[in-house]
Amino acid sequence: MAAKSIIKVAAICGSLRKASYNGGLLRSAIELSESTDGMTIEYLDISPLPMLNTDLEVDGKYPPVVEAFRQKILQADCFLFASPEYNYSITAPLKNAIDWASRPPNVWANRPAAVISAGGGFGGGRSQYHLRQVGVFVDLHFINKPEFVINAFQPPAKFDNDGNLIDPEAKERLKAVLLSLKEFTLRLQQGN
Ligand SMILES: Cc1cc2nc3c(=O)[nH]c(=O)nc-3n(C[C@H](O)[C@H](O)[C@H](O)COP(=O)(O)O)c2cc1C
């Protein structure tokens, strides 16, 4: 019997805040993946990446911390972004990480992705649209549905003081995103 393959998801958070709600969404996704067949999620910390400056590229090499991040991106089967909305767009740290991994060769290319967000009124939704637009150029293929946004500030509380997701309905919706990402990744890998 052929061994069942396990999809490797790289999870990236656009917030560097310790008690980040978006970080909490990723922790919850990791927990949910533990009871989901066929997928494993690794959280990639983007906080050590320097601000992009092509002067840091020497003899075709990137700084070691950037090289390590690029390797992780290259090894992933697909991506899960938790993307807070800053002034109607994605955050600077997230754009910085995307830009580093887009430098030649672009290590995002031809992989599926999903985006989730927690934020104010629109739950971070506007950042999702900007991220999808960036994805066009770096050749990421975002799942269209289900969409996942959550208003982090509207009572009753959806997160605890450490940024952990405590809302059972949101966890159900998050699980549906994971299943959709898994199914889409398998479809792309199998070419149908
Ligand atoms: C510079 C800045 C700009 C922001 N702009 C928006 C915005 O456009 N829309 C929104 O819903 N929230 C906005 N917020 C509030 C964030 O949604 C909120 O800080 C949220 O907690 C960030 O996600 P995190 O908890 O994962 O850090 C902004 C916050 C900052 C710091």
The ligand as a Gaussian input file, in Angstrom:
#p B3LYP/6-31G(d) Opt

LIG

0 1
 C       -0.823000      50.904000      12.015000
 C       -2.160000      50.247000      12.254000
 C       -3.151000      50.418000      11.307000
 C       -4.383000      49.766000      11.480000
 N       -5.317000      49.840000      10.489000
 C       -6.432000      49.071000      10.560000
 C       -7.333000      48.979000       9.465000
 O       -7.156000      49.594000       8.427000
 N       -8.394000      48.154000       9.584000
 C       -8.627000      47.418000      10.722000
 O       -9.604000      46.673000      10.773000
 N       -7.801000      47.509000      11.783000
 C       -6.715000      48.309000      11.734000
 N       -5.837000      48.349000      12.785000
 C       -6.180000      47.638000      14.017000
 C       -5.783000      46.189000      13.923000
 O       -6.814000      45.465000      13.311000
 C       -5.538000      45.657000      15.313000
 O       -4.419000      46.324000      15.860000
 C       -5.332000      44.176000      15.334000
 O       -5.302000      43.760000      16.677000
 C       -4.049000      43.789000      14.601000
 O       -3.900000      42.413000      14.553000
 P       -3.068000      41.582000      15.669000
 O       -3.965000      41.490000      16.874000
 O       -2.861000      40.256000      15.006000
 O       -1.799000      42.318000      15.961000
 C       -4.618000      48.998000      12.638000
 C       -3.594000      48.865000      13.604000
 C       -2.384000      49.469000      13.405000
 C       -1.283000      49.275000      14.425000

